[in-house]
Structure formats: structure tokens, C-alpha cells
Amino acid sequence: IASFGAFVTVSSGDATADGLVHITQIKDGFVESVQDELSEGQETQVRVQSVDMGAGKMSLTMKPEE
């Protein structure tokens, strides 16, 4: 958990990868504090928004699909 979002370990079958859910992607509307919405060790559903293989980064969202 950080002031700007939460780092999440995503798993699918035997594969795992780490990514970031930015504070703006936690829910619709204003999020004042990441700690008010998420806690360390909490399981949650996320979707992959983008993957930057070169930089080793994965952007995630918790918002529902539009």
C-alpha cells in the first residue's frame, strides 16, 4: 500500500506477476486514501489495463468494465 496506489500480485493458474492499481483505478469517484479502501494481504479482483514488457510494468484496475 502506498499513497498513490497498491501493489498487487496477480495470479492465474501457476503464473504470478506484480502490478500497480493506481489510486484513480480503485473505484469510480474520489479516493482520499488508499488505506481506506484496501488493506495489506486483502484479496481483490483486478483487470489488466496495460503491460509494458520492456519496463516490466503492469497497470491494473479494480473498476468494473464499461
All heavy atoms as TSV, in Angstrom:
chain	resi	resn	atom	element	x	y	z
A	1	ILE	N	N	0.855	-1.179	0.000
A	1	ILE	CA	C	0.000	0.000	0.000
A	1	ILE	C	C	0.897	1.236	0.000
A	1	ILE	O	O	1.834	1.323	0.784
A	1	ILE	CB	C	-0.913	0.022	1.252
A	1	ILE	CG1	C	-1.764	-1.236	1.363
A	1	ILE	CG2	C	-1.744	1.287	1.290
A	1	ILE	CD1	C	-2.928	-1.315	0.421
A	2	ALA	N	N	0.600	2.164	-0.877
A	2	ALA	CA	C	1.327	3.427	-0.951
A	2	ALA	C	C	0.302	4.551	-1.107
A	2	ALA	O	O	-0.864	4.290	-1.380
A	2	ALA	CB	C	2.289	3.413	-2.127
A	3	SER	N	N	0.737	5.785	-0.941
A	3	SER	CA	C	-0.197	6.913	-1.041
A	3	SER	C	C	-0.790	7.042	-2.442
A	3	SER	O	O	-1.883	7.569	-2.612
A	3	SER	CB	C	0.514	8.205	-0.656
A	3	SER	OG	O	1.606	8.449	-1.530
A	4	PHE	N	N	-0.097	6.524	-3.462
A	4	PHE	CA	C	-0.540	6.661	-4.850
A	4	PHE	C	C	-1.241	5.425	-5.387
A	4	PHE	O	O	-1.707	5.415	-6.518
A	4	PHE	CB	C	0.647	7.003	-5.755
A	4	PHE	CG	C	1.795	6.031	-5.634
A	4	PHE	CD1	C	1.819	4.861	-6.369
A	4	PHE	CD2	C	2.835	6.298	-4.765
A	4	PHE	CE1	C	2.859	3.960	-6.246
A	4	PHE	CE2	C	3.892	5.405	-4.633
A	4	PHE	CZ	C	3.905	4.233	-5.374
A	5	GLY	N	N	-1.303	4.342	-4.617
A	5	GLY	CA	C	-1.961	3.129	-5.078
A	5	GLY	C	C	-1.534	1.911	-4.288
A	5	GLY	O	O	-0.955	2.029	-3.219
A	6	ALA	N	N	-1.810	0.751	-4.855
A	6	ALA	CA	C	-1.481	-0.503	-4.183
A	6	ALA	C	C	-0.784	-1.437	-5.161
A	6	ALA	O	O	-1.211	-1.578	-6.306
A	6	ALA	CB	C	-2.752	-1.163	-3.652
A	7	PHE	N	N	0.288	-2.040	-4.689
A	7	PHE	CA	C	0.975	-3.049	-5.483
A	7	PHE	C	C	0.281	-4.379	-5.234
A	7	PHE	O	O	-0.017	-4.735	-4.096
A	7	PHE	CB	C	2.457	-3.116	-5.099
A	7	PHE	CG	C	3.196	-1.874	-5.482
A	7	PHE	CD1	C	3.408	-0.863	-4.567
A	7	PHE	CD2	C	3.657	-1.705	-6.776
A	7	PHE	CE1	C	4.069	0.297	-4.917
A	7	PHE	CE2	C	4.324	-0.535	-7.146
A	7	PHE	CZ	C	4.535	0.463	-6.210
A	8	VAL	N	N	-0.010	-5.093	-6.317
A	8	VAL	CA	C	-0.821	-6.299	-6.254
A	8	VAL	C	C	-0.094	-7.437	-6.955
A	8	VAL	O	O	0.501	-7.242	-8.015
A	8	VAL	CB	C	-2.182	-6.048	-6.958
A	8	VAL	CG1	C	-3.032	-7.305	-6.983
A	8	VAL	CG2	C	-2.928	-4.905	-6.292
A	9	THR	N	N	-0.152	-8.619	-6.365
A	9	THR	CA	C	0.344	-9.825	-7.024
A	9	THR	C	C	-0.840	-10.503	-7.691
A	9	THR	O	O	-1.813	-10.856	-7.031
A	9	THR	CB	C	1.007	-10.782	-6.018
A	9	THR	OG1	O	2.106	-10.107	-5.407
A	9	THR	CG2	C	1.510	-12.034	-6.703
A	10	VAL	N	N	-0.755	-10.634	-9.001
A	10	VAL	CA	C	-1.824	-11.233	-9.802
A	10	VAL	C	C	-1.443	-12.676	-10.078
A	10	VAL	O	O	-0.310	-12.959	-10.459
A	10	VAL	CB	C	-1.994	-10.468	-11.137
A	10	VAL	CG1	C	-3.046	-11.120	-11.998
A	10	VAL	CG2	C	-2.320	-9.013	-10.874
A	11	SER	N	N	-2.403	-13.578	-9.890
A	11	SER	CA	C	-2.121	-14.983	-10.182
A	11	SER	C	C	-3.179	-15.538	-11.121
A	11	SER	O	O	-4.346	-15.186	-11.056
A	11	SER	CB	C	-2.073	-15.808	-8.891
A	11	SER	OG	O	-3.302	-15.734	-8.219
A	12	SER	N	N	-2.700	-16.394	-12.012
A	12	SER	CA	C	-3.569	-17.088	-12.950
A	12	SER	C	C	-2.973	-18.467	-13.149
A	12	SER	O	O	-1.926	-18.605	-13.788
A	12	SER	CB	C	-3.648	-16.322	-14.270
A	12	SER	OG	O	-4.442	-17.030	-15.190
A	13	GLY	N	N	-3.620	-19.453	-12.577
A	13	GLY	CA	C	-3.046	-20.800	-12.628
A	13	GLY	C	C	-1.752	-20.838	-11.847
A	13	GLY	O	O	-1.716	-20.457	-10.682
A	14	ASP	N	N	-0.668	-21.277	-12.482
A	14	ASP	CA	C	0.633	-21.347	-11.825
A	14	ASP	C	C	1.447	-20.071	-11.987
A	14	ASP	O	O	2.505	-19.926	-11.379
A	14	ASP	CB	C	1.451	-22.524	-12.385
A	14	ASP	CG	C	0.839	-23.870	-12.016
A	14	ASP	OD1	O	0.112	-23.933	-11.003
A	14	ASP	OD2	O	1.089	-24.845	-12.739
A	15	ALA	N	N	1.002	-19.148	-12.820
A	15	ALA	CA	C	1.764	-17.930	-13.112
A	15	ALA	C	C	1.370	-16.799	-12.165
A	15	ALA	O	O	0.205	-16.649	-11.806
A	15	ALA	CB	C	1.527	-17.495	-14.549
A	16	THR	N	N	2.362	-16.002	-11.755
A	16	THR	CA	C	2.108	-14.807	-10.955
A	16	THR	C	C	2.913	-13.644	-11.514
A	16	THR	O	O	3.962	-13.840	-12.130
A	16	THR	CB	C	2.481	-15.002	-9.473
A	16	THR	OG1	O	3.883	-15.260	-9.376
A	16	THR	CG2	C	1.698	-16.127	-8.832
A	17	ALA	N	N	2.408	-12.444	-11.298
A	17	ALA	CA	C	3.091	-11.226	-11.716
A	17	ALA	C	C	2.642	-10.100	-10.789
A	17	ALA	O	O	1.538	-10.137	-10.235
A	17	ALA	CB	C	2.759	-10.886	-13.164
A	18	ASP	N	N	3.497	-9.109	-10.616
A	18	ASP	CA	C	3.174	-7.962	-9.770
A	18	ASP	C	C	2.787	-6.772	-10.631
A	18	ASP	O	O	3.349	-6.560	-11.710
A	18	ASP	CB	C	4.365	-7.587	-8.887
A	18	ASP	CG	C	4.691	-8.680	-7.877
A	18	ASP	OD1	O	3.750	-9.337	-7.402
A	18	ASP	OD2	O	5.872	-8.855	-7.562
A	19	GLY	N	N	1.820	-5.993	-10.161
A	19	GLY	CA	C	1.377	-4.810	-10.873
A	19	GLY	C	C	0.895	-3.759	-9.904
A	19	GLY	O	O	0.874	-3.970	-8.687
A	20	LEU	N	N	0.494	-2.616	-10.427
A	20	LEU	CA	C	0.046	-1.493	-9.617
A	20	LEU	C	C	-1.399	-1.140	-9.940
A	20	LEU	O	O	-1.764	-1.009	-11.108
A	20	LEU	CB	C	0.922	-0.261	-9.883
A	20	LEU	CG	C	0.472	1.037	-9.218
A	20	LEU	CD1	C	0.657	0.972	-7.709
A	20	LEU	CD2	C	1.219	2.227	-9.795
A	21	VAL	N	N	-2.207	-0.978	-8.903
A	21	VAL	CA	C	-3.532	-0.385	-9.027
A	21	VAL	C	C	-3.375	1.054	-8.562
A	21	VAL	O	O	-3.188	1.313	-7.369
A	21	VAL	CB	C	-4.595	-1.115	-8.170
A	21	VAL	CG1	C	-5.944	-0.413	-8.303
A	21	VAL	CG2	C	-4.715	-2.568	-8.555
A	22	HIS	N	N	-3.388	2.004	-9.502
A	22	HIS	CA	C	-3.244	3.416	-9.155
A	22	HIS	C	C	-4.475	3.862	-8.371
A	22	HIS	O	O	-5.574	3.320	-8.562
A	22	HIS	CB	C	-3.079	4.255	-10.438
A	22	HIS	CG	C	-2.690	5.659	-10.152
A	22	HIS	ND1	N	-3.604	6.665	-10.027
A	22	HIS	CD2	C	-1.461	6.213	-9.959
A	22	HIS	CE1	C	-2.970	7.801	-9.767
A	22	HIS	NE2	N	-1.657	7.549	-9.725
A	23	ILE	N	N	-4.318	4.849	-7.514
A	23	ILE	CA	C	-5.413	5.330	-6.671
A	23	ILE	C	C	-6.645	5.710	-7.494
A	23	ILE	O	O	-7.773	5.518	-7.059
A	23	ILE	CB	C	-4.939	6.514	-5.786
A	23	ILE	CG1	C	-5.982	6.852	-4.725
A	23	ILE	CG2	C	-4.536	7.708	-6.631
A	23	ILE	CD1	C	-5.486	7.814	-3.660
A	24	THR	N	N	-6.444	6.189	-8.725
A	24	THR	CA	C	-7.571	6.570	-9.578
A	24	THR	C	C	-8.290	5.367	-10.173
A	24	THR	O	O	-9.352	5.521	-10.773
A	24	THR	CB	C	-7.104	7.491	-10.731
A	24	THR	OG1	O	-6.142	6.782	-11.522
A	24	THR	CG2	C	-6.500	8.785	-10.205
A	25	GLN	N	N	-7.714	4.167	-10.012
A	25	GLN	CA	C	-8.301	2.952	-10.584
A	25	GLN	C	C	-8.910	2.030	-9.522
A	25	GLN	O	O	-9.320	0.921	-9.820
A	25	GLN	CB	C	-7.246	2.192	-11.385
A	25	GLN	CG	C	-6.764	2.946	-12.607
A	25	GLN	CD	C	-7.904	3.267	-13.551
A	25	GLN	OE1	O	-8.735	2.412	-13.843
A	25	GLN	NE2	N	-7.954	4.498	-14.035
A	26	ILE	N	N	-8.993	2.504	-8.280
A	26	ILE	CA	C	-9.558	1.676	-7.208
A	26	ILE	C	C	-11.078	1.610	-7.313
A	26	ILE	O	O	-11.675	0.555	-7.169
A	26	ILE	CB	C	-9.098	2.188	-5.826
A	26	ILE	CG1	C	-7.591	1.941	-5.686
A	26	ILE	CG2	C	-9.870	1.518	-4.701
A	26	ILE	CD1	C	-6.965	2.506	-4.436
A	27	LYS	N	N	-11.697	2.751	-7.553
A	27	LYS	CA	C	-13.153	2.791	-7.727
A	27	LYS	C	C	-13.519	4.072	-8.443
A	27	LYS	O	O	-12.714	4.991	-8.556
A	27	LYS	CB	C	-13.883	2.698	-6.382
A	27	LYS	CG	C	-13.712	3.909	-5.485
A	27	LYS	CD	C	-14.523	3.754	-4.217
A	27	LYS	CE	C	-14.494	5.058	-3.408
A	27	LYS	NZ	N	-15.309	4.955	-2.200
A	28	ASP	N	N	-14.753	4.133	-8.950
A	28	ASP	CA	C	-15.254	5.366	-9.557
A	28	ASP	C	C	-15.402	6.414	-8.467
A	28	ASP	O	O	-15.780	6.100	-7.334
A	28	ASP	CB	C	-16.600	5.134	-10.248
A	28	ASP	CG	C	-16.449	4.326	-11.531
A	28	ASP	OD1	O	-15.418	4.475	-12.214
A	28	ASP	OD2	O	-17.370	3.545	-11.841
A	29	GLY	N	N	-15.110	7.641	-8.791
A	29	GLY	CA	C	-15.218	8.715	-7.812
A	29	GLY	C	C	-13.880	8.962	-7.127
A	29	GLY	O	O	-12.869	8.323	-7.424
A	30	PHE	N	N	-13.887	9.890	-6.187
A	30	PHE	CA	C	-12.667	10.318	-5.499
A	30	PHE	C	C	-12.287	9.334	-4.397
A	30	PHE	O	O	-13.129	8.931	-3.594
A	30	PHE	CB	C	-12.887	11.708	-4.903
A	30	PHE	CG	C	-11.697	12.231	-4.169
A	30	PHE	CD1	C	-10.566	12.652	-4.855
A	30	PHE	CD2	C	-11.695	12.300	-2.789
A	30	PHE	CE1	C	-9.462	13.143	-4.183
A	30	PHE	CE2	C	-10.594	12.789	-2.107
A	30	PHE	CZ	C	-9.471	13.210	-2.800
A	31	VAL	N	N	-11.023	8.959	-4.356
A	31	VAL	CA	C	-10.484	8.135	-3.278
A	31	VAL	C	C	-9.495	9.002	-2.518
A	31	VAL	O	O	-8.468	9.412	-3.053
A	31	VAL	CB	C	-9.780	6.867	-3.813
A	31	VAL	CG1	C	-9.106	6.104	-2.688
A	31	VAL	CG2	C	-10.768	5.976	-4.541
A	32	GLU	N	N	-9.822	9.327	-1.278
A	32	GLU	CA	C	-8.953	10.185	-0.474
A	32	GLU	C	C	-7.728	9.437	0.011
A	32	GLU	O	O	-6.626	9.970	0.013
A	32	GLU	CB	C	-9.722	10.741	0.721
A	32	GLU	CG	C	-8.917	11.730	1.534
A	32	GLU	CD	C	-9.752	12.442	2.579
A	32	GLU	OE1	O	-10.972	12.571	2.407
A	32	GLU	OE2	O	-9.158	12.865	3.573
A	33	SER	N	N	-7.921	8.178	0.413
A	33	SER	CA	C	-6.817	7.407	0.977
A	33	SER	C	C	-6.913	5.951	0.514
A	33	SER	O	O	-7.968	5.329	0.650
A	33	SER	CB	C	-6.882	7.467	2.507
A	33	SER	OG	O	-5.988	6.545	3.078
A	34	VAL	N	N	-5.810	5.443	-0.006
A	34	VAL	CA	C	-5.769	4.036	-0.435
A	34	VAL	C	C	-6.051	3.134	0.761
A	34	VAL	O	O	-6.764	2.134	0.658
A	34	VAL	CB	C	-4.406	3.702	-1.067
A	34	VAL	CG1	C	-4.327	2.232	-1.434
A	34	VAL	CG2	C	-4.157	4.571	-2.292
A	35	GLN	N	N	-5.517	3.501	1.935
A	35	GLN	CA	C	-5.694	2.691	3.146
A	35	GLN	C	C	-7.148	2.593	3.576
A	35	GLN	O	O	-7.528	1.642	4.256
A	35	GLN	CB	C	-4.849	3.261	4.305
A	35	GLN	CG	C	-3.369	3.119	4.100
A	35	GLN	CD	C	-2.749	4.227	3.248
A	35	GLN	OE1	O	-3.429	5.095	2.713
A	35	GLN	NE2	N	-1.445	4.181	3.083
A	36	ASP	N	N	-7.978	3.564	3.184
A	36	ASP	CA	C	-9.410	3.499	3.497
A	36	ASP	C	C	-10.134	2.475	2.635
A	36	ASP	O	O	-11.211	1.993	3.002
A	36	ASP	CB	C	-10.078	4.866	3.296
A	36	ASP	CG	C	-9.656	5.883	4.338
A	36	ASP	OD1	O	-9.087	5.489	5.372
A	36	ASP	OD2	O	-9.897	7.092	4.104
A	37	GLU	N	N	-9.560	2.125	1.486
A	37	GLU	CA	C	-10.199	1.226	0.532
A	37	GLU	C	C	-9.612	-0.184	0.540
A	37	GLU	O	O	-10.310	-1.154	0.287
A	37	GLU	CB	C	-10.093	1.796	-0.886
A	37	GLU	CG	C	-10.669	3.188	-1.049
A	37	GLU	CD	C	-12.162	3.246	-0.819
A	37	GLU	OE1	O	-12.859	2.253	-1.115
A	37	GLU	OE2	O	-12.641	4.291	-0.338
A	38	LEU	N	N	-8.309	-0.294	0.796
A	38	LEU	CA	C	-7.608	-1.577	0.713
A	38	LEU	C	C	-6.711	-1.776	1.932
A	38	LEU	O	O	-6.256	-0.806	2.530
A	38	LEU	CB	C	-6.736	-1.630	-0.548
A	38	LEU	CG	C	-7.458	-1.523	-1.878
A	38	LEU	CD1	C	-6.456	-1.309	-3.003
A	38	LEU	CD2	C	-8.278	-2.772	-2.127
A	39	SER	N	N	-6.442	-3.032	2.240
A	39	SER	CA	C	-5.507	-3.329	3.316
A	39	SER	C	C	-4.520	-4.387	2.837
A	39	SER	O	O	-4.819	-5.176	1.934
A	39	SER	CB	C	-6.246	-3.812	4.566
A	39	SER	OG	O	-7.024	-4.955	4.277
A	40	GLU	N	N	-3.354	-4.396	3.443
A	40	GLU	CA	C	-2.314	-5.344	3.055
A	40	GLU	C	C	-2.807	-6.774	3.262
A	40	GLU	O	O	-3.415	-7.096	4.284
A	40	GLU	CB	C	-1.061	-5.104	3.891
A	40	GLU	CG	C	0.138	-5.857	3.386
A	40	GLU	CD	C	1.419	-5.456	4.079
A	40	GLU	OE1	O	1.524	-4.301	4.525
A	40	GLU	OE2	O	2.303	-6.315	4.167
A	41	GLY	N	N	-2.583	-7.609	2.258
A	41	GLY	CA	C	-2.995	-9.008	2.330
A	41	GLY	C	C	-4.414	-9.273	1.863
A	41	GLY	O	O	-4.823	-10.419	1.725
A	42	GLN	N	N	-5.182	-8.226	1.589
A	42	GLN	CA	C	-6.567	-8.371	1.131
A	42	GLN	C	C	-6.594	-8.955	-0.276
A	42	GLN	O	O	-5.802	-8.584	-1.127
A	42	GLN	CB	C	-7.242	-7.004	1.134
A	42	GLN	CG	C	-8.639	-6.998	0.552
A	42	GLN	CD	C	-9.236	-5.595	0.510
A	42	GLN	OE1	O	-8.753	-4.673	1.154
A	42	GLN	NE2	N	-10.290	-5.443	-0.277
A	43	GLU	N	N	-7.507	-9.889	-0.520
A	43	GLU	CA	C	-7.705	-10.417	-1.864
A	43	GLU	C	C	-8.760	-9.572	-2.565
A	43	GLU	O	O	-9.751	-9.180	-1.957
A	43	GLU	CB	C	-8.145	-11.878	-1.811
A	43	GLU	CG	C	-7.030	-12.800	-1.383
A	43	GLU	CD	C	-7.364	-14.263	-1.616
A	43	GLU	OE1	O	-8.273	-14.560	-2.416
A	43	GLU	OE2	O	-6.693	-15.092	-1.001
A	44	THR	N	N	-8.527	-9.296	-3.843
A	44	THR	CA	C	-9.450	-8.470	-4.600
A	44	THR	C	C	-9.413	-8.876	-6.070
A	44	THR	O	O	-8.476	-9.537	-6.511
A	44	THR	CB	C	-9.108	-6.965	-4.446
A	44	THR	OG1	O	-10.125	-6.195	-5.069
A	44	THR	CG2	C	-7.766	-6.630	-5.045
A	45	GLN	N	N	-10.419	-8.488	-6.809
A	45	GLN	CA	C	-10.474	-8.749	-8.244
A	45	GLN	C	C	-9.904	-7.547	-8.980
A	45	GLN	O	O	-10.268	-6.405	-8.677
A	45	GLN	CB	C	-11.925	-8.970	-8.694
A	45	GLN	CG	C	-12.567	-10.210	-8.103
A	45	GLN	CD	C	-12.012	-11.483	-8.705
A	45	GLN	OE1	O	-11.827	-11.571	-9.908
A	45	GLN	NE2	N	-11.744	-12.455	-7.863
A	46	VAL	N	N	-9.022	-7.791	-9.937
A	46	VAL	CA	C	-8.454	-6.730	-10.761
A	46	VAL	C	C	-8.498	-7.152	-12.223
A	46	VAL	O	O	-8.624	-8.332	-12.533
A	46	VAL	CB	C	-6.991	-6.394	-10.364
A	46	VAL	CG1	C	-6.929	-5.851	-8.955
A	46	VAL	CG2	C	-6.076	-7.584	-10.526
A	47	ARG	N	N	-8.395	-6.156	-13.103
A	47	ARG	CA	C	-8.267	-6.399	-14.538
A	47	ARG	C	C	-6.983	-5.742	-15.006
A	47	ARG	O	O	-6.589	-4.689	-14.505
A	47	ARG	CB	C	-9.446	-5.795	-15.309
A	47	ARG	CG	C	-10.741	-6.531	-15.138
A	47	ARG	CD	C	-11.876	-5.985	-15.999
A	47	ARG	NE	N	-12.187	-4.593	-15.682
A	47	ARG	CZ	C	-11.924	-3.553	-16.468
A	47	ARG	NH1	N	-11.362	-3.721	-17.640
A	47	ARG	NH2	N	-12.236	-2.333	-16.107
A	48	VAL	N	N	-6.338	-6.342	-15.991
A	48	VAL	CA	C	-5.121	-5.783	-16.560
A	48	VAL	C	C	-5.505	-4.688	-17.543
A	48	VAL	O	O	-6.296	-4.912	-18.457
A	48	VAL	CB	C	-4.280	-6.870	-17.269
A	48	VAL	CG1	C	-3.065	-6.248	-17.929
A	48	VAL	CG2	C	-3.872	-7.962	-16.290
A	49	GLN	N	N	-4.943	-3.480	-17.348
A	49	GLN	CA	C	-5.184	-2.370	-18.268
A	49	GLN	C	C	-4.112	-2.314	-19.331
A	49	GLN	O	O	-4.401	-2.088	-20.493
A	49	GLN	CB	C	-5.178	-1.042	-17.512
A	49	GLN	CG	C	-6.454	-0.728	-16.820
A	49	GLN	CD	C	-6.451	0.709	-16.360
A	49	GLN	OE1	O	-5.576	1.116	-15.611
A	49	GLN	NE2	N	-7.424	1.460	-16.798
A	50	SER	N	N	-2.864	-2.459	-18.915
A	50	SER	CA	C	-1.765	-2.408	-19.870
A	50	SER	C	C	-0.556	-3.131	-19.303
A	50	SER	O	O	-0.419	-3.284	-18.093
A	50	SER	CB	C	-1.392	-0.963	-20.206
A	50	SER	OG	O	-0.866	-0.320	-19.066
A	51	VAL	N	N	0.305	-3.588	-20.215
A	51	VAL	CA	C	1.540	-4.266	-19.842
A	51	VAL	C	C	2.671	-3.638	-20.641
A	51	VAL	O	O	2.567	-3.492	-21.858
A	51	VAL	CB	C	1.464	-5.784	-20.143
A	51	VAL	CG1	C	2.789	-6.458	-19.839
A	51	VAL	CG2	C	0.336	-6.425	-19.355
A	52	ASP	N	N	3.731	-3.240	-19.943
A	52	ASP	CA	C	4.943	-2.714	-20.574
A	52	ASP	C	C	6.050	-3.731	-20.318
A	52	ASP	O	O	6.684	-3.710	-19.273
A	52	ASP	CB	C	5.297	-1.350	-19.987
A	52	ASP	CG	C	6.499	-0.705	-20.661
A	52	ASP	OD1	O	7.284	-1.432	-21.324
A	52	ASP	OD2	O	6.664	0.517	-20.518
A	53	MET	N	N	6.221	-4.647	-21.272
A	53	MET	CA	C	7.206	-5.725	-21.099
A	53	MET	C	C	8.614	-5.167	-20.954
A	53	MET	O	O	9.399	-5.688	-20.162
A	53	MET	CB	C	7.134	-6.689	-22.281
A	53	MET	CG	C	5.815	-7.434	-22.390
A	53	MET	SD	S	5.513	-8.549	-21.037
A	53	MET	CE	C	6.535	-9.905	-21.537
A	54	GLY	N	N	8.945	-4.121	-21.707
A	54	GLY	CA	C	10.278	-3.543	-21.647
A	54	GLY	C	C	10.622	-2.996	-20.274
A	54	GLY	O	O	11.730	-3.170	-19.776
A	55	ALA	N	N	9.654	-2.335	-19.648
A	55	ALA	CA	C	9.871	-1.747	-18.326
A	55	ALA	C	C	9.492	-2.714	-17.205
A	55	ALA	O	O	9.737	-2.430	-16.035
A	55	ALA	CB	C	9.066	-0.455	-18.194
A	56	GLY	N	N	8.859	-3.839	-17.567
A	56	GLY	CA	C	8.429	-4.801	-16.548
A	56	GLY	C	C	7.311	-4.271	-15.679
A	56	GLY	O	O	7.259	-4.548	-14.484
A	57	LYS	N	N	6.387	-3.491	-16.284
A	57	LYS	CA	C	5.294	-2.890	-15.524
A	57	LYS	C	C	3.941	-3.373	-16.037
A	57	LYS	O	O	3.764	-3.613	-17.225
A	57	LYS	CB	C	5.346	-1.364	-15.636
A	57	LYS	CG	C	6.562	-0.753	-14.992
A	57	LYS	CD	C	6.520	0.756	-15.111
A	57	LYS	CE	C	7.717	1.382	-14.441
A	57	LYS	NZ	N	7.665	2.848	-14.520
A	58	MET	N	N	3.004	-3.492	-15.099
A	58	MET	CA	C	1.644	-3.893	-15.436
A	58	MET	C	C	0.686	-2.955	-14.692
A	58	MET	O	O	0.791	-2.824	-13.473
A	58	MET	CB	C	1.414	-5.342	-15.018
A	58	MET	CG	C	0.041	-5.880	-15.328
A	58	MET	SD	S	-0.130	-7.670	-15.135
A	58	MET	CE	C	0.394	-7.956	-13.469
A	59	SER	N	N	-0.198	-2.301	-15.433
A	59	SER	CA	C	-1.192	-1.417	-14.837
A	59	SER	C	C	-2.491	-2.182	-14.673
A	59	SER	O	O	-2.955	-2.837	-15.599
A	59	SER	CB	C	-1.420	-0.191	-15.729
A	59	SER	OG	O	-0.247	0.577	-15.820
A	60	LEU	N	N	-3.083	-2.047	-13.479
A	60	LEU	CA	C	-4.288	-2.785	-13.138
A	60	LEU	C	C	-5.413	-1.837	-12.745
A	60	LEU	O	O	-5.160	-0.699	-12.359
A	60	LEU	CB	C	-3.999	-3.722	-11.963
A	60	LEU	CG	C	-2.820	-4.672	-12.129
A	60	LEU	CD1	C	-2.471	-5.322	-10.807
A	60	LEU	CD2	C	-3.129	-5.714	-13.180
A	61	THR	N	N	-6.652	-2.314	-12.832
A	61	THR	CA	C	-7.799	-1.552	-12.381
A	61	THR	C	C	-8.736	-2.443	-11.588
A	61	THR	O	O	-8.820	-3.646	-11.846
A	61	THR	CB	C	-8.561	-0.900	-13.566
A	61	THR	OG1	O	-9.628	-0.095	-13.038
A	61	THR	CG2	C	-9.113	-1.925	-14.526
A	62	MET	N	N	-9.423	-1.850	-10.640
A	62	MET	CA	C	-10.465	-2.544	-9.879
A	62	MET	C	C	-11.847	-2.090	-10.332
A	62	MET	O	O	-12.849	-2.620	-9.883
A	62	MET	CB	C	-10.289	-2.267	-8.375
A	62	MET	CG	C	-9.042	-2.894	-7.791
A	62	MET	SD	S	-8.714	-2.402	-6.103
A	62	MET	CE	C	-10.211	-2.912	-5.278
A	63	LYS	N	N	-11.894	-1.100	-11.221
A	63	LYS	CA	C	-13.178	-0.563	-11.690
A	63	LYS	C	C	-13.876	-1.597	-12.573
A	63	LYS	O	O	-13.221	-2.364	-13.271
A	63	LYS	CB	C	-12.951	0.706	-12.503
A	63	LYS	CG	C	-12.484	1.875	-11.678
A	63	LYS	CD	C	-12.324	3.090	-12.566
A	63	LYS	CE	C	-11.902	4.309	-11.795
A	63	LYS	NZ	N	-11.815	5.495	-12.677
A	64	PRO	N	N	-15.211	-1.595	-12.560
A	64	PRO	CA	C	-15.944	-2.529	-13.426
A	64	PRO	C	C	-15.723	-2.182	-14.890
A	64	PRO	O	O	-15.459	-1.030	-15.234
A	64	PRO	CB	C	-17.406	-2.343	-13.020
A	64	PRO	CG	C	-17.459	-1.053	-12.296
A	64	PRO	CD	C	-16.090	-0.778	-11.754
A	65	GLU	N	N	-15.851	-3.170	-15.736
A	65	GLU	CA	C	-15.721	-2.970	-17.176
A	65	GLU	C	C	-16.847	-2.099	-17.677
A	65	GLU	O	O	-17.989	-2.237	-17.247
A	65	GLU	CB	C	-15.755	-4.310	-17.903
A	65	GLU	CG	C	-14.593	-4.501	-18.813
A	65	GLU	CD	C	-14.608	-5.870	-19.465
A	65	GLU	OE1	O	-14.949	-6.845	-18.809
A	65	GLU	OE2	O	-14.258	-5.918	-20.653
A	66	GLU	N	N	-16.528	-1.194	-18.585
A	66	GLU	CA	C	-17.567	-0.292	-19.115
A	66	GLU	C	C	-18.139	-0.811	-20.403
A	66	GLU	O	O	-17.595	-1.532	-21.116
A	66	GLU	CB	C	-16.951	1.091	-19.348
A	66	GLU	CG	C	-16.529	1.730	-18.067
A	66	GLU	CD	C	-15.922	3.101	-18.275
A	66	GLU	OE1	O	-15.884	3.586	-19.423
A	66	GLU	OE2	O	-15.483	3.688	-17.298
